Amino acid sequence: MEDVIEILRSIHPEVDYELETGLIDKKIFDSFDIVTLVGELMDEFDVEITAEHMVPENFNSAEAIYDLIQSLQED
């Protein structure tokens, strides 16, 4: 989980990722941020994030992102 938060902080260091649950819904992350995030997550965790995974529920919080990574690593 800490690796995910570290990546998120590299994009927006001012956000409290332990508490924030609306990264997409509150427009904290824009489309460019998501593209950057997805690229870094795929490199760091050696997973493939496809278009079907690109839904707000998977990216609204650090926990949701961590859960997505975990499920992709299990596949």
C-alpha positions as CSV (number, residue, x, y, z in Angstrom):
1,M,0.0,0.0,0.0
2,E,2.8,2.4,0.8
3,D,4.2,2.0,-2.7
4,V,0.9,3.1,-4.1
5,I,0.8,6.1,-1.9
6,E,4.3,7.0,-2.8
7,I,3.4,7.0,-6.5
8,L,0.3,9.1,-5.8
9,R,2.3,11.6,-3.8
10,S,4.7,12.0,-6.7
11,I,1.7,13.3,-8.7
12,H,-0.1,15.4,-6.1
13,P,1.9,15.7,-2.9
14,E,-0.6,17.9,-1.2
15,V,-3.4,15.3,-0.9
16,D,-3.9,13.2,2.2
17,Y,-4.2,9.8,0.5
18,E,-4.9,7.9,3.8
19,L,-8.3,9.8,4.0
20,E,-9.2,10.9,0.5
21,T,-11.9,8.8,-1.2
22,G,-12.8,11.1,-4.1
23,L,-9.7,11.5,-6.3
24,I,-11.8,11.2,-9.4
25,D,-15.2,12.3,-8.2
26,K,-13.8,15.5,-6.7
27,K,-11.7,16.1,-9.8
28,I,-8.4,16.0,-7.8
29,F,-6.9,13.9,-10.6
30,D,-7.5,14.9,-14.2
31,S,-7.1,12.7,-17.2
32,F,-3.4,13.5,-17.6
33,D,-2.8,12.5,-13.9
34,I,-4.6,9.2,-14.5
35,V,-2.5,8.5,-17.6
36,T,0.7,9.2,-15.6
37,L,-0.6,7.1,-12.6
38,V,-1.5,4.1,-14.7
39,G,1.9,4.1,-16.4
40,E,3.7,4.3,-13.1
41,L,1.5,1.6,-11.6
42,M,2.1,-0.8,-14.5
43,D,5.8,-0.2,-14.4
44,E,6.1,-0.5,-10.6
45,F,3.8,-3.6,-10.1
46,D,4.3,-5.3,-13.5
47,V,0.5,-5.4,-14.2
48,E,-1.6,-4.5,-17.2
49,I,-4.3,-1.9,-16.5
50,T,-6.7,-2.0,-19.5
51,A,-9.7,0.1,-20.5
52,E,-12.1,-2.1,-18.6
53,H,-10.3,-1.2,-15.4
54,M,-10.5,2.5,-16.1
55,V,-13.6,3.3,-14.0
56,P,-13.8,5.9,-11.2
57,E,-14.4,3.2,-8.5
58,N,-10.9,1.8,-9.1
59,F,-9.2,5.2,-8.8
60,N,-11.1,7.2,-6.2
61,S,-8.8,6.3,-3.3
62,A,-5.4,4.8,-2.6
63,E,-7.1,1.8,-1.1
64,A,-9.2,1.3,-4.3
65,I,-6.0,1.5,-6.4
66,Y,-4.2,-0.9,-4.1
67,D,-7.2,-3.3,-4.3
68,L,-7.1,-3.1,-8.1
69,I,-3.3,-3.8,-8.2
70,Q,-3.8,-6.8,-5.8
71,S,-6.5,-8.3,-8.0
72,L,-4.4,-7.8,-11.2
73,Q,-1.4,-9.5,-9.5
74,E,-3.6,-12.5,-8.6
75,D,-4.7,-13.0,-12.2
